[in-house]
Amino acid sequence: MAMRQTPLTCSGHTRPVVDLAFSGITPYGYFLISACKDGKPMLRQGDTGDWIGTFLGHKGAVWGATLNTNVTKAATAAADFTAKVWDAESGDELITLAHKHIVKSVDFTQDSNYLLTGGQDKLLRIYDLSKPEAEPDVVSGHTSGIKKALWSSDDKQILSADDKTVRLWDRNTMTEVKALNVAMSVSSMEYVPEGQILVITYGKTIAFHSAETLEQIKSFEAPATINSASLHPAKECLVAGGEDFKLYKYDYNSGEELESYKGHFGPIHCVRFSPDGELYASGSEDGTLRLWQTTVGKTYGLWKCVVPEEENAEAAKARTTLPGTAEEEIEDLASENSDTVYSSTPEVKA
């Protein structure tokens, strides 16, 4: 039965969306934060995309955003030479951490006590959030601006990427353990704790490495320049997006392309799977976030699978419906995109 991807479109941003992050699963569901060049990061309900609030206070483009483990705090990295920590429940600004250049990346430790930052000044900084006025620990060694910096191995190590180098650092000794050089500029990096996998994109390459040794596990080549990729929590598949406005879905084990379709009206800057793996989010130059089903046609969140009662195989055409005008929002995408219809049979729940 042919099924078409029906994305949920999350509007509200006025400039390109350059980073996004899901929280883990909490008693209240899971959440999604987005970073945008409009300087106004937004918090949303993760499974529906419903807007919860906007963090107001930055005076420049926001390049990175993340949430802590229990979603009580958010952190953002911006072009105004600051990183900020926010109360994720009230939206209040809690701490402003001054830097000497544009900040691109922020990441909490699992206990939320420390914040790792990286940016254009080529330095990693580790802030003790219980003493925000104290000078941070500084790790130097990168030779160009840092694009992403992440805690790994239960916060005992740090993974960071600059232009063409990924580095692994020991947290206790603040020294470099290993460096990985790649052929083209690194466009994104994702750390998957389960299995200690590091996902890196550069050029048209989507590469998977051990987060503990930086040894390569496997790599895939996409048809276009890729800006971001994400591995499914069950490691069954991966999604990627880039300069050709398309989203690609691959089988992680075989490398087979499972789906490809036009996802946005501009280059895709970031993609991430939800913590339960039921959907993935994409952010684009076109200023929107879109949520996509991992299993097309499944009843989940705002997606409701409707199966008519007729027994005739041709008449029983399952389709996914959305409330309000969401169906209208994707008409332009569908009309321009001949790749939106697939032959795979989705899981259908009445």
Disulfide bonds with the S-S distance in Angstrom:
none
